[in-house]
Amino acid sequence: MSQIKQRLLEAIERTPEPLLEQILAFLEFLTSRTQTAIVPDFDSDFDSDTDSNDQILADLKASLHQASSGQTFPISELWDGI
């Protein structure tokens, strides 16, 4: 088993059950996208001159809080209008 798969399995074991369904839906979305299109460049929104580590960490904490408190959107609506 590759190291990345092992790390994913370990992360899954530590993940709260309510988040697992959302994570699975996102992985399935990514898998379907990579089979039909070029993998998106997730780094394209990052600007090392303006995005500090503190801001990135704050954004990540806010996102995790929203997810854990149920402030989510259906995965099918996340890319509407893009």
C-alpha positions as CSV (number, residue, x, y, z in Angstrom):
1,M,0.0,0.0,0.0
2,S,1.3,3.4,-0.9
3,Q,2.2,5.9,1.8
4,I,-0.5,8.3,0.6
5,K,-3.2,5.6,0.9
6,Q,-2.0,4.7,4.3
7,R,-2.2,8.4,5.4
8,L,-5.7,8.6,4.0
9,L,-6.8,5.6,5.9
10,E,-5.4,6.9,9.1
11,A,-7.1,10.3,8.5
12,I,-10.4,8.5,7.9
13,E,-10.1,6.7,11.2
14,R,-9.7,10.0,13.0
15,T,-12.5,11.8,11.1
16,P,-15.8,12.3,12.9
17,E,-18.6,10.2,11.4
18,P,-20.8,13.1,10.3
19,L,-18.0,14.4,8.1
20,L,-17.3,11.1,6.3
21,E,-20.3,11.3,4.0
22,Q,-19.3,14.8,2.9
23,I,-15.7,13.7,2.3
24,L,-16.9,10.7,0.3
25,A,-19.1,12.8,-1.9
26,F,-16.2,15.2,-2.5
27,L,-13.8,12.3,-3.4
28,E,-16.4,10.9,-5.7
29,F,-16.8,14.3,-7.3
30,L,-13.0,14.6,-7.8
31,T,-12.8,11.1,-9.2
32,S,-15.5,11.8,-11.8
33,R,-13.9,15.1,-12.8
34,T,-10.5,13.7,-13.3
35,Q,-11.9,11.0,-15.5
36,T,-13.7,13.6,-17.8
37,A,-11.6,16.7,-17.5
38,I,-8.2,18.1,-16.6
39,V,-7.5,18.2,-12.8
40,P,-8.2,21.7,-11.6
41,D,-5.3,23.8,-10.4
42,F,-6.1,24.2,-6.7
43,D,-3.1,26.5,-6.2
44,S,-4.4,29.1,-8.7
45,D,-6.2,31.0,-6.0
46,F,-3.1,31.1,-3.7
47,D,-1.0,34.2,-3.8
48,S,2.1,33.9,-1.6
49,D,2.4,37.7,-1.5
50,T,-1.0,38.3,0.0
51,D,-2.1,35.0,1.5
52,S,-0.3,34.7,4.9
53,N,-0.1,31.4,6.7
54,D,-2.1,33.0,9.5
55,Q,-4.9,33.9,7.1
56,I,-4.9,30.5,5.5
57,L,-5.1,28.8,8.9
58,A,-7.9,31.1,10.0
59,D,-9.8,30.3,6.8
60,L,-9.3,26.6,7.3
61,K,-10.5,26.8,10.9
62,A,-13.6,28.7,9.8
63,S,-14.3,26.1,7.1
64,L,-13.9,23.2,9.5
65,H,-16.2,25.0,12.0
66,Q,-18.8,25.5,9.4
67,A,-18.6,21.9,8.3
68,S,-18.8,20.5,11.8
69,S,-21.7,22.7,12.7
70,G,-23.7,21.7,9.7
71,Q,-23.4,24.9,7.8
72,T,-22.9,23.2,4.4
73,F,-24.3,23.2,0.9
74,P,-25.3,20.1,-1.1
75,I,-22.3,19.0,-3.1
76,S,-24.3,19.3,-6.3
77,E,-24.7,23.1,-5.7
78,L,-21.1,24.0,-4.9
79,W,-20.1,24.8,-8.4
80,D,-23.4,26.3,-9.7
81,G,-22.6,29.5,-11.6
82,I,-18.9,28.8,-12.1
